[in-house]
């Protein structure tokens, strides 16, 4: 069987699949980004395996006949990847690819095209007909992930703190963010030390909700996020005849806005990252081969 894992910054999903594609078990677990927290990532992966094995009626200690097909955030960093695999349960065979490439393969079943993932982070991938791929952004919330949930949440946090300082007038967005963060700490100066990409991304729905009701500051943040995603699409070597897919937790809210900004269709993926992991692990799609110099 193939233990397919979509290891994300906010949550991880798993699917235990036979070589014929039949699903035997599935489940979810917590954050699984080894570049952010390798210990938490390994623990999430172990819990996910036990959940999927239990759902399939499979002995979780019997891992020799199982291939781990891991598509994960942070796996492009060798030290993070090696640390996760050393701490996680050992399987008979392991195939690792980036979470973005897994989603790209799942989106089109291995066909050429481009994919943007807008979730906790943001990354763009493009697959060429010869099996080469390119990746843009995905730098993490400190250096990039422009237009992501963490990016949106960081702007919302700054907006709330500016309102607290009296630099800007209080508004609905500042009040909503303040109320949400007060549940974490009653002292605003305590919020900063608690912030990471997942907690920042959890503020994004507040921005989207306020923007949907026409709140000015929320609209400005949302529209700037869409502009960043449009710019990302523009550096994926787009070809009008090939599809552009948008996936991730923000996709449903931002897909029509991105399509309007690009003046071109933005499709929903046909399959997910778990499907992509399965296709790569079984040789039905090419392994990740990132093009250099382009």
C-alpha positions in Angstrom: 0.0 0.0 0.0 1.0 3.6 -0.4 0.7 5.9 2.6 0.1 9.3 1.0 0.7 12.3 3.1 -0.1 16.0 2.4 2.1 17.6 5.2 1.1 21.2 5.6 2.0 24.1 7.9 -1.4 24.1 9.6 -2.6 20.5 9.3 -1.6 17.2 7.6 -3.8 14.8 5.8 -3.2 11.1 5.0 -4.6 8.5 2.8 -3.7 4.8 2.7 -4.1 3.6 -0.9 -3.7 0.3 -2.6 -1.6 0.2 -5.8 -4.8 0.0 -7.7 -5.9 3.4 -6.3 -8.4 2.1 -3.9 -8.6 4.0 -0.6 -8.3 1.8 2.5 -8.1 4.5 5.2 -7.8 8.3 5.7 -7.3 10.8 8.4 -6.0 14.1 9.6 -3.4 15.3 12.0 -1.7 18.5 13.1 1.0 20.7 11.5 3.7 18.8 9.7 6.3 21.3 8.5 9.8 20.2 9.6 11.3 23.5 8.6 9.1 25.2 11.3 9.1 22.5 14.0 10.6 19.1 13.2 9.5 17.5 16.5 5.9 18.5 16.0 6.1 17.4 12.4 7.3 13.9 13.3 4.7 13.6 16.0 1.9 14.6 13.5 3.2 12.1 10.9 3.2 9.3 13.5 -0.3 10.1 14.7 -1.5 10.3 11.1 -0.1 6.9 10.3 -1.8 5.3 13.3 -5.1 6.9 12.3 -4.9 5.8 8.7 -3.7 2.3 9.6 -6.5 1.9 12.2 -9.1 3.0 9.6 -7.8 0.4 7.2 -7.6 -2.4 9.8 -3.8 -2.6 9.2 -1.3 -3.3 12.0 0.5 0.0 12.4 3.7 -1.8 13.3 3.7 -3.5 10.0 5.3 -0.8 7.8 7.7 -2.9 5.6 5.2 -3.4 2.8 4.1 0.3 2.9 5.5 3.1 0.8 5.5 6.5 2.4 4.7 9.1 -0.3 5.3 12.4 1.5 4.5 15.7 -0.1 5.4 18.3 2.5 6.1 21.9 3.2 9.7 22.4 4.2 11.0 19.2 2.5 13.1 21.2 0.1 15.4 21.9 3.0 17.6 18.8 3.3 18.4 19.2 7.0 14.7 19.6 7.8 13.7 16.6 5.6 16.4 14.3 7.0 15.5 15.3 10.6 11.8 14.5 10.0 12.5 11.1 8.4 14.9 10.2 11.2 12.4 10.9 13.9 9.3 9.6 12.1 8.3 5.9 11.7 10.3 4.0 9.2 8.6 2.5 6.1 9.6 0.0 3.5 10.1 2.8 0.9 10.0 6.5 1.1 9.3 9.0 -1.7 9.5 12.7 -0.8 8.4 15.7 -2.9 7.4 19.2 -2.1 3.8 19.8 -1.1 3.4 22.2 -4.1 4.6 19.6 -6.6 2.3 17.0 -5.1 -0.6 19.4 -5.5 0.5 20.3 -9.0 0.5 16.6 -10.1 -2.8 16.0 -8.4 -4.4 19.1 -10.0 -4.0 17.8 -13.5 -3.2 14.2 -13.1 0.4 14.8 -14.2 -0.5 17.0 -17.2 1.4 20.2 -18.0 0.1 23.4 -16.4 0.6 25.8 -13.5 -0.6 25.8 -10.0 -0.7 28.4 -7.2 -1.3 27.3 -3.7 -2.7 30.0 -1.4 -3.0 28.6 2.1 -0.9 29.2 5.2 1.9 29.9 2.7 1.9 30.7 -1.0 3.9 29.0 -3.7 3.7 28.6 -7.5 4.7 25.5 -9.5 4.7 24.9 -13.3 5.1 21.5 -14.9 6.5 21.3 -18.5 5.7 18.5 -20.9 9.2 17.0 -20.5 8.7 16.5 -16.8 10.8 19.5 -15.6 9.2 21.9 -13.2 9.8 25.3 -11.7 8.9 26.7 -8.3 8.4 30.3 -7.3 8.0 31.9 -3.9 7.4 29.4 -1.1 10.0 31.3 0.9 8.1 31.1 4.2 6.3 33.7 6.1 9.4 35.7 7.0 10.9 36.0 3.5 7.9 35.6 1.2 4.6 33.7 0.9 3.2 36.8 -0.6 -0.6 36.8 -0.6 -0.9 33.8 1.7 -2.9 33.4 4.8 0.1 34.2 7.0 0.7 37.3 4.9 -2.9 38.4 5.2 -2.9 37.7 8.9 0.3 39.6 9.5 -1.2 42.7 7.9 -4.3 42.3 10.0 -2.2 42.1 13.1 -0.3 45.2 12.2 -3.6 47.0 11.5 -5.0 46.0 14.9 -1.9 47.2 16.7 -1.9 50.5 14.8 -5.4 51.0 15.9 -4.4 50.2 19.5 -1.7 52.9 19.3 -4.1 55.4 17.9 -2.2 55.7 14.7 -5.3 54.8 12.7 -9.0 55.0 13.6 -10.6 51.9 15.1 -12.7 49.8 12.8 -14.4 46.5 12.5 -11.2 44.6 11.3 -9.1 45.9 14.2 -11.9 45.0 16.7 -12.3 41.5 15.2 -8.6 40.8 15.3 -8.2 42.2 18.8 -11.1 40.0 20.0 -9.5 36.9 18.4 -6.1 37.5 19.9 -7.4 38.4 23.3 -8.4 34.8 23.6 -4.6 33.9 23.4 -3.4 36.6 25.7 -5.0 39.5 27.5 -1.9 41.6 27.0 -1.4 42.8 23.4 2.4 42.8 23.8 2.1 39.1 24.5 0.5 38.4 21.1 3.8 38.9 19.2 5.7 36.1 21.0 2.8 33.8 20.2 2.7 34.5 16.5 3.8 32.0 13.9 2.5 31.3 10.4 -0.4 29.1 11.5 -1.7 31.6 14.0 -1.3 34.5 11.6 -3.1 32.5 8.9 -6.0 31.9 11.4 -6.6 35.7 11.2 -7.1 35.6 7.4 -10.8 34.6 7.5 -11.5 37.7 9.6 -10.1 39.8 6.8 -12.0 38.0 4.1 -15.3 38.3 6.1 -14.8 42.0 6.7 -13.8 42.5 3.1 -17.0 40.8 1.9 -19.0 43.4 3.8 -17.0 46.3 2.2 -14.7 47.1 5.2 -12.1 49.4 3.7 -9.0 48.2 5.4 -9.9 44.5 4.9 -10.6 45.2 1.2 -7.1 46.8 0.8 -5.4 43.8 2.4 -7.4 41.2 0.4 -6.9 43.0 -2.9 -3.2 43.4 -2.3 -3.0 39.6 -1.6 -4.7 39.0 -5.0 -2.2 41.3 -6.7 0.6 39.2 -5.2 -0.9 36.0 -6.4 -1.4 37.5 -9.9 2.2 38.5 -9.9 3.2 35.0 -8.9 1.1 33.6 -11.8 3.0 35.9 -14.2 6.4 34.4 -13.3 5.2 30.8 -13.9 6.0 31.0 -17.6 2.2 31.0 -18.4 0.9 29.7 -21.7 -2.7 30.6 -22.5 -3.5 27.1 -23.8 -2.5 25.5 -20.5 -4.5 25.6 -17.3 -3.8 27.6 -14.2 -5.1 26.0 -11.1 -5.6 27.6 -7.7 -5.6 25.4 -4.5 -5.3 25.9 -0.8 -7.5 27.2 2.0 -7.9 30.6 0.4 -8.7 29.3 -3.1 -12.5 29.4 -2.9 -12.6 33.0 -1.7 -9.8 34.3 -4.0 -10.3 32.3 -7.2 -12.9 34.6 -8.8 -10.9 37.7 -7.8 -7.7 36.3 -9.2 -9.4 35.3 -12.5 -10.9 38.8 -12.8 -7.5 40.3 -12.2 -5.7 38.1 -14.7 -8.5 38.2 -17.3 -8.2 34.5 -17.7 -9.7 31.3 -16.3 -8.4 30.0 -13.0 -9.5 26.4 -12.5 -10.2 24.3 -9.5 -7.8 21.3 -9.3 -9.1 17.9 -10.5 -7.3 16.1 -7.7 -5.5 17.0 -4.5 -2.0 16.7 -3.2 -2.7 13.2 -1.9 -3.6 12.1 -5.4 -0.3 13.7 -6.6 1.7 11.7 -4.0 0.1 8.5 -5.2 0.8 9.2 -8.9 4.4 10.0 -8.3 5.0 7.1 -5.9 3.5 4.6 -8.4 5.4 6.0 -11.4 2.2 7.3 -13.0 3.6 10.8 -13.0 7.2 12.1 -13.1 9.3 12.5 -10.0 10.0 16.1 -9.0 12.8 17.5 -11.2 13.2 21.2 -10.6 14.7 23.1 -13.6 17.7 25.2 -12.8 18.4 28.5 -14.3 14.9 29.2 -15.3 
